[in-house]
């Protein structure tokens, strides 16, 4: 069984670890976000979104072979127009360009019809489901082309939740006016340059603009308006709190977003069936029947064009594929979502886990505590993975797992440190007294040292404190007895006074202990018998030092005066008092309330010793009541020594009525003794002396 001090230390350290972990969950959001991303990236690598070929999304890629056949990019707008015509004739639902056509064609060539390449491109996209790209800029260089679709906001104004951008780089106006849609191409990677979240709408100069993926979806559905649902919209319970965007409706699709209008992309692995090279589309007579009714993204996959983004699945995914995968995800409904209740649930789960580990690490054997810790970690990871793989919910395992590790290892380290300290104490205390083998066993089982049980320790601890607090030296414990001395190893000019003060403190401590034990016994329905003790105080010369052999010794005191003190402790039972001092001790500390017992011949001594009962401290000694008692007591002893036993009996009765409780038993003893002396005739050589035959 562990000690209370160990329990307090363990509770202190593990509570601090719990508080640290819970506080870290509140203030450590940036670090947590990084760890979350790393874990959720790994989850995607373990279980990427499955690619379905029947999804109506395809990519026309400008690959290395296309560049080899038609030359470096940018191609002439005439060739791009031909690409649009081919895709339009194939019956595609939308054609989204992952290119920015913000500058005029560099070629000066003019067709036979007198049209420029840009005019030919504009003519091709006119009436076709073409979506052009634009770039949101941090420079105030205009707000881009006019929006091709309207925005309706239900609830709070959505622009206040989106980081404002001052400008945009738009496609040529003659192209934009013929396009069915214009969407931004921007990515917003995290600090490690990995794209995990993408905005569906952005605030450009106070106006909402859709992404390329959203515009491709809108055009494919023939929709004309986006509906943005924000906090405090009809049907939403926000109680007036303004917290962000909730959903964006694009045609028949309702897309849940985070408060800033973003979604987390659930990427699929690359699949060659998703793409078709641009050169094949431009081949005369190419079979493009597979593209009918599909949303086609046109973009670069050639490494020389450097249009790549880093994703959780690939550090070099072509940007056009990322756009296409966003639409695939939105159409499939396979989303990744960090629920609003996630952080709170993780924090509360962490609190419960910390409490569980604090309890089990303390209560269980180390191997079982380690097993519980392993099960907890496994359960955290399993729950997180289950939420991801089955429901697409992003529940963070790192914070609860890290907190569990902090609390567990703090608890284990504390218990280990306590055990090491116990071993050091045991080796220090017993290394000189018992064999090394026994010391080693005691170090392994420190609980074996709690001899006498909890009750005896509860008694000896405060009694020892009363001695040590008054400069005493504890020599040894003998069962429930304590042997102590003063004035060694350091000189103490007030050694007698300190010894008497210790005895008085021990007397008061016993009163408090008895009261507590009585209350405990009554609460448990047990009978209680008050505990009593005896203290013998003697002053004289002794032999003090390290006594014993070279291998086993102790710092102790021996000598005649030590034996006398032991006899006085035993005499307490005879005289029915709790503290007896010799005449030498009384002479060294005369300021206390002493009452003479008699001249006593203790066993093993040839000369009688004057004994005194301790009635109280210096305050008691200076009181009028004690002065009156002292006069009665002196008169009683005088009558006794003059053989006037009848008067001695009468005076003993009177003194008993005025005596403090600590010495009242002395008068009971005297009444019995004086009465016996009065009833028998005494020899002529009778002396007022008491001989003690017991130790």
TIDO-722228 format. One line per field, with one value per residue (C-alpha): residue number from 1; x, y negated, z. Coordinates in steps of 0.05 Angstrom, whole numbers. Layout:
BEGIN
num = (NUM ...)
east = (X ...)
north = (Y ...)
up = (Z ...)
***
This chain:
BEGIN
num = (1 2 3 4 5 6 7 8 9 10 11 12 13 14 15 16 17 18 19 20 21 22 23 24 25 26 27 28 29 30 31 32 33 34 35 36 37 38 39 40 41 42 43 44 45 46 47 48 49 50 51 52 53 54 55 56 57 58 59 60 61 62 63 64 65 66 67 68 69 70 71 72 73 74 75 76 77 78 79 80 81 82 83 84 85 86 87 88 89 90 91 92 93 94 95 96 97 98 99 100 101 102 103 104 105 106 107 108 109 110 111 112 113 114 115 116 117 118 119 120 121 122 123 124 125 126 127 128 129 130 131 132 133 134 135 136 137 138 139 140 141 142 143 144 145 146 147 148 149 150 151 152 153 154 155 156 157 158 159 160 161 162 163 164 165 166 167 168 169 170 171 172 173 174 175 176 177 178 179 180 181 182 183 184 185 186 187 188 189 190 191 192 193 194 195 196 197 198 199 200 201 202 203 204 205 206 207 208 209 210 211 212 213 214 215 216 217 218 219 220 221 222 223 224 225 226 227 228 229 230 231 232 233 234 235 236 237 238 239 240 241 242 243 244 245 246 247 248 249 250 251 252 253 254 255 256 257 258 259 260 261 262 263 264 265 266 267 268 269 270 271 272 273 274 275 276 277 278 279 280 281 282 283 284 285 286 287 288 289 290 291 292 293 294 295 296 297 298 299 300 301 302 303 304 305 306 307 308 309 310 311 312 313 314 315 316 317 318 319 320 321 322 323 324 325 326 327 328 329 330 331 332 333 334 335 336 337 338 339 340 341 342 343 344 345 346 347 348 349 350 351 352 353 354 355 356 357 358 359 360 361 362 363 364 365 366 367 368 369 370 371 372 373 374 375 376 377 378 379 380 381 382 383 384 385 386 387 388 389 390 391 392 393 394 395 396 397 398 399 400 401 402 403 404 405 406 407 408 409 410 411 412 413 414 415 416 417 418 419 420 421 422 423 424 425 426 427 428 429 430 431 432 433 434 435 436 437 438 439 440 441 442 443 444 445 446 447 448 449 450 451 452 453 454 455 456 457 458 459 460 461 462 463 464 465 466 467 468 469 470 471 472 473 474 475 476 477 478 479 480 481 482 483 484 485 486 487 488 489 490 491 492 493 494 495 496 497 498 499 500 501 502 503 504 505 506 507 508 509 510 511 512 513 514 515 516 517 518 519 520 521 522 523 524 525 526 527 528 529 530 531 532 533 534 535 536 537 538 539 540 541 542 543 544 545 546 547 548 549 550 551 552 553 554 555 556 557 558 559 560 561 562 563 564 565 566 567 568 569 570 571 572 573 574 575 576 577 578 579 580 581 582 583 584 585 586 587 588 589 590 591 592 593 594 595 596 597 598 599 600 601 602 603 604 605 606 607 608 609 610 611 612 613 614 615 616 617 618 619 620 621 622 623 624 625 626 627 628 629 630 631 632 633 634 635 636 637 638 639 640 641 642 643 644 645 646 647 648 649 650 651 652 653 654 655 656 657 658 659 660 661 662 663 664 665 666 667 668 669 670 671 672 673 674 675 676 677 678 679 680 681 682 683 684 685 686 687 688 689 690 691 692 693 694 695)
east = (0 28 36 -4 57 65 -8 -3 58 25 -39 0 42 -13 -63 -11 -3 -78 -85 -27 -60 -128 -99 -59 -124 -148 -86 -47 -93 -39 4 -57 -77 -10 -16 -87 -67 -11 -57 -115 -66 -44 -116 -126 -65 -92 -161 -165 -231 -247 -249 -312 -305 -380 -375 -386 -319 -261 -195 -167 -94 -40 13 84 60 11 66 111 57 31 89 100 45 9 -21 -54 -126 -145 -122 -156 -220 -214 -208 -272 -309 -289 -312 -376 -392 -380 -439 -401 -441 -387 -317 -274 -206 -152 -116 -118 -131 -117 -74 -86 -60 13 2 -14 -45 -115 -161 -190 -254 -216 -223 -165 -148 -181 -244 -244 -237 -293 -337 -323 -341 -403 -462 -418 -417 -347 -320 -258 -209 -190 -138 -155 -100 -75 -61 -118 -119 -193 -248 -247 -302 -375 -404 -440 -486 -523 -513 -569 -550 -595 -576 -517 -478 -429 -376 -359 -336 -289 -221 -228 -183 -173 -169 -171 -137 -193 -196 -201 -267 -283 -274 -308 -371 -382 -365 -420 -381 -318 -287 -224 -165 -131 -107 -97 -46 -28 39 72 47 -2 -72 -122 -179 -206 -252 -316 -329 -285 -297 -267 -277 -341 -371 -376 -341 -344 -287 -274 -303 -367 -377 -366 -420 -468 -459 -467 -533 -557 -566 -563 -557 -517 -552 -505 -533 -500 -511 -579 -612 -683 -683 -614 -609 -553 -586 -560 -488 -451 -403 -398 -421 -459 -476 -471 -525 -502 -560 -587 -525 -524 -453 -436 -376 -336 -349 -301 -336 -284 -288 -236 -217 -221 -172 -171 -111 -92 -128 -111 -184 -198 -157 -151 -92 -109 -76 -127 -185 -156 -146 -195 -249 -231 -283 -304 -370 -346 -346 -420 -454 -389 -357 -289 -231 -177 -109 -35 -4 64 118 148 86 94 20 23 -2 18 -38 -40 -34 17 68 60 -13 -31 -74 -127 -135 -145 -201 -232 -228 -264 -324 -319 -323 -382 -420 -405 -423 -361 -338 -290 -318 -290 -354 -369 -374 -306 -261 -308 -317 -241 -229 -281 -256 -185 -210 -242 -181 -135 -177 -180 -104 -91 -134 -110 -36 -41 -85 -60 5 53 41 -34 -30 13 -39 -94 -52 -42 -116 -133 -85 -112 -184 -168 -137 -190 -247 -214 -202 -273 -302 -259 -268 -343 -370 -317 -313 -246 -237 -168 -131 -65 -89 -123 -67 -13 -50 -58 17 35 -10 11 85 81 47 95 155 129 118 187 219 182 205 277 273 245 302 354 321 318 391 411 370 384 450 488 442 423 456 457 410 358 366 354 290 266 280 236 180 180 110 141 171 103 108 54 4 -29 -54 16 45 -12 10 85 89 61 97 163 147 138 209 243 210 243 313 308 343 303 347 302 232 216 147 102 156 204 272 299 352 373 440 471 498 496 500 434 437 361 359 318 267 261 250 195 162 163 129 74 65 60 8 -35 -25 -51 -114 -127 -111 -159 -214 -205 -202 -264 -303 -280 -300 -369 -380 -362 -403 -343 -326 -266 -216 -172 -98 -51 24 79 140 202 249 319 380 452 515 512 555 530 556 559 555 562 608 643 589 530 523 475 478 452 458 474 489 459 418 386 365 336 293 267 249 212 171 151 134 80 33 46 34 -23 9 33 98 150 215 274 298 356 309 264 325 344 273 243 195 145 89 120 90 136 118 168 237 239 289 286 307 381 399 425 408 337 316 268 211 163 98 90 24 32 74 102 34 2 61 50 -25 -57 -93 -28 2 -56 -49 26 14 -36 11 70 27 5 77 97 42 60 134 115 74 9 -24 -95 -79 -43 -106 -149 -102 -96 -172 -173 -115 -147 -207 -162 -112 -108 -131 -59 -38 -104 -85 -26 -74 -113 -48 -31 -99 -91 -20 -34 -95 -55 -1 -54 -84 -18 33 100 167 210 260 206 228 185 213 183 220 203 217 192 226)
north = (0 -68 -124 -187 -228 -186 -194 -270 -273 -228 -269 -334 -312 -277 -333 -382 -337 -334 -409 -419 -373 -405 -474 -453 -433 -505 -547 -499 -503 -519 -460 -415 -437 -415 -347 -339 -351 -300 -247 -261 -260 -191 -168 -190 -151 -90 -99 -148 -164 -109 -132 -115 -115 -125 -195 -248 -283 -279 -315 -337 -344 -383 -330 -322 -287 -343 -395 -353 -352 -423 -462 -498 -529 -576 -549 -595 -613 -583 -514 -525 -543 -478 -441 -475 -458 -385 -381 -419 -371 -313 -336 -354 -386 -436 -454 -486 -515 -512 -567 -642 -678 -748 -770 -773 -719 -731 -711 -766 -716 -731 -679 -684 -709 -768 -744 -745 -682 -714 -727 -655 -631 -678 -652 -580 -590 -631 -587 -532 -510 -540 -563 -607 -617 -679 -692 -727 -777 -811 -873 -922 -910 -907 -861 -816 -803 -810 -750 -700 -678 -712 -702 -699 -699 -670 -695 -739 -773 -719 -769 -785 -713 -710 -742 -801 -804 -872 -851 -797 -781 -765 -735 -782 -817 -794 -723 -730 -760 -698 -647 -612 -619 -647 -616 -629 -582 -598 -548 -564 -513 -506 -528 -464 -481 -422 -434 -404 -454 -494 -554 -547 -623 -683 -756 -801 -875 -861 -814 -739 -698 -622 -573 -539 -474 -508 -544 -479 -446 -504 -508 -432 -436 -497 -535 -611 -626 -606 -605 -618 -599 -633 -638 -663 -638 -612 -544 -554 -561 -612 -654 -717 -693 -710 -653 -639 -605 -540 -516 -535 -510 -500 -478 -413 -404 -430 -431 -438 -483 -509 -580 -609 -576 -521 -445 -393 -354 -279 -260 -197 -164 -182 -139 -140 -130 -199 -234 -240 -276 -340 -315 -258 -307 -348 -288 -289 -237 -223 -182 -226 -192 -176 -252 -261 -292 -299 -358 -366 -403 -426 -437 -421 -356 -366 -376 -433 -475 -469 -470 -423 -424 -382 -341 -289 -235 -265 -321 -333 -328 -368 -427 -409 -340 -373 -416 -354 -315 -370 -362 -285 -292 -339 -294 -231 -260 -228 -286 -297 -339 -365 -368 -429 -386 -353 -398 -397 -322 -311 -357 -322 -253 -276 -296 -228 -191 -231 -215 -141 -136 -173 -122 -59 -77 -87 -28 26 64 34 87 79 3 7 53 3 -53 -12 4 -70 -91 -36 -56 -129 -112 -60 -109 -163 -115 -87 -157 -172 -107 -99 -169 -216 -251 -280 -265 -281 -224 -260 -307 -255 -205 -256 -277 -204 -193 -255 -235 -161 -173 -228 -180 -124 -170 -195 -125 -104 -164 -149 -77 -98 -146 -90 -45 -98 -110 -35 -25 -85 -63 12 19 16 63 121 162 136 192 169 96 116 152 93 47 91 93 26 41 94 38 14 57 45 22 -43 -55 -52 -98 -146 -149 -150 -203 -262 -239 -239 -308 -334 -311 -333 -401 -415 -395 -324 -264 -200 -142 -84 -56 3 26 -31 -64 -120 -132 -202 -248 -320 -358 -312 -310 -386 -423 -450 -494 -487 -412 -399 -452 -426 -355 -378 -418 -357 -316 -369 -370 -295 -297 -346 -305 -243 -280 -299 -228 -197 -244 -225 -151 -156 -190 -139 -81 -111 -121 -47 -23 2 -7 -50 -49 -111 -102 -123 -130 -142 -188 -185 -246 -242 -286 -263 -241 -187 -155 -181 -164 -112 -47 23 60 36 68 51 -9 -62 -132 -120 -137 -87 -92 -92 -155 -124 -64 -111 -146 -78 -61 -127 -113 -46 -81 -123 -64 -56 -129 -137 -197 -205 -244 -234 -274 -262 -314 -331 -345 -385 -424 -440 -462 -490 -538 -482 -459 -401 -362 -318 -245 -218 -191 -127 -71 -46 25 31 -32 -37 -110 -137 -187 -244 -239 -293 -291 -343 -380 -432 -485 -550 -585 -533 -538 -614 -608 -620 -553 -515 -555 -534 -462 -464 -486 -430 -380 -402 -397 -327 -303 -335 -298 -234 -241 -257 -192 -232 -188 -207 -281 -260 -223 -284 -331 -283 -284 -360 -366 -316 -362 -418 -378 -381 -318 -301 -289 -271 -198 -213 -230 -166 -129 -169 -158 -83 -84 -132 -92 -27 -60 -87 -18 16 1 -22 0 -51 -52 -66 -116 -155 -118 -78 -18 2 74 69 39)
up = (0 -19 30 32 13 -49 -66 -58 -103 -155 -154 -160 -221 -258 -246 -273 -335 -345 -339 -387 -438 -432 -437 -498 -530 -523 -538 -582 -643 -695 -675 -671 -742 -770 -735 -759 -831 -827 -798 -846 -905 -883 -878 -951 -972 -937 -966 -1024 -1056 -1106 -1178 -1216 -1292 -1300 -1269 -1323 -1314 -1362 -1375 -1441 -1426 -1461 -1451 -1477 -1541 -1556 -1549 -1594 -1648 -1644 -1614 -1549 -1508 -1517 -1580 -1629 -1611 -1678 -1654 -1586 -1624 -1663 -1597 -1572 -1636 -1630 -1557 -1572 -1630 -1582 -1540 -1477 -1420 -1402 -1426 -1371 -1388 -1335 -1374 -1369 -1435 -1411 -1470 -1544 -1589 -1607 -1678 -1729 -1776 -1802 -1830 -1900 -1869 -1842 -1770 -1721 -1680 -1619 -1660 -1683 -1611 -1589 -1645 -1625 -1552 -1568 -1554 -1528 -1453 -1444 -1376 -1377 -1321 -1282 -1227 -1163 -1148 -1086 -1129 -1142 -1218 -1229 -1208 -1268 -1318 -1302 -1266 -1310 -1255 -1199 -1124 -1073 -1000 -947 -878 -861 -917 -942 -964 -891 -880 -940 -941 -989 -1051 -1083 -1155 -1209 -1274 -1322 -1392 -1452 -1451 -1523 -1499 -1432 -1461 -1504 -1449 -1411 -1346 -1314 -1252 -1212 -1219 -1153 -1103 -1029 -1005 -931 -902 -928 -999 -999 -1025 -976 -976 -1034 -1034 -1074 -1074 -1062 -1046 -1100 -1088 -1048 -1100 -1098 -1152 -1162 -1173 -1240 -1213 -1189 -1256 -1294 -1252 -1260 -1336 -1342 -1304 -1341 -1276 -1272 -1197 -1136 -1069 -1010 -942 -882 -807 -785 -849 -844 -812 -779 -704 -692 -638 -672 -673 -737 -753 -828 -891 -884 -954 -1027 -1075 -1147 -1190 -1159 -1115 -1043 -1017 -943 -931 -872 -847 -899 -958 -967 -973 -957 -1020 -1018 -1072 -1114 -1144 -1216 -1267 -1342 -1359 -1333 -1387 -1463 -1497 -1533 -1597 -1601 -1595 -1652 -1698 -1757 -1748 -1675 -1637 -1580 -1564 -1493 -1479 -1492 -1432 -1393 -1359 -1393 -1362 -1411 -1380 -1379 -1355 -1389 -1338 -1379 -1366 -1290 -1276 -1216 -1145 -1084 -1053 -997 -1050 -1097 -1095 -1170 -1189 -1252 -1233 -1284 -1251 -1183 -1213 -1243 -1178 -1141 -1188 -1182 -1107 -1108 -1155 -1116 -1049 -1018 -976 -919 -863 -798 -755 -713 -651 -665 -623 -564 -567 -572 -512 -469 -491 -472 -402 -391 -418 -372 -311 -330 -339 -274 -237 -272 -271 -195 -179 -226 -230 -281 -334 -330 -329 -392 -423 -408 -439 -502 -506 -498 -553 -598 -584 -601 -668 -684 -670 -712 -770 -765 -770 -831 -868 -855 -852 -880 -812 -792 -718 -693 -657 -644 -589 -545 -558 -542 -479 -458 -468 -428 -369 -371 -374 -322 -275 -290 -282 -216 -189 -214 -180 -115 -119 -131 -72 -29 -49 -32 35 50 31 73 133 132 95 161 199 155 100 28 7 58 37 -36 -17 25 -34 -78 -26 11 36 82 123 147 209 261 211 197 269 299 246 258 331 323 269 308 371 333 305 376 392 328 327 394 375 401 370 361 383 366 363 407 387 406 448 428 458 448 477 475 475 423 370 378 444 470 532 541 532 595 577 506 532 579 524 479 534 541 465 463 518 478 414 448 468 396 371 422 401 328 342 386 331 280 326 339 264 253 312 352 425 441 498 504 490 546 550 600 593 636 636 666 660 668 633 580 526 459 389 335 374 346 298 235 192 235 281 303 333 404 478 534 608 678 667 605 647 701 648 626 699 705 643 674 740 706 710 784 802 752 716 645 654 709 714 758 809 761 704 750 773 701 683 746 711 696 742 780 838 880 882 933 940 900 899 828 810 797 838 910 920 919 865 877 827 803 764 709 720 665 631 658 652 697 746 752 765 833 828 822 879 924 900 914 986 997 964 1007 1070 1049 1040 1106 1143 1108 1126 1199 1201 1207 1156 1174 1160 1097 1073 1087 1051 992 984 986 937 889 882 857 816 740 704 684 757 789 788 833 890 879 888 950 981 974 1001 1060 1079 1081 1123 1171 1181 1199 1251 1224 1250 1287 1230 1177 1124 1074 1014 957 929 858 843 771 711)
***
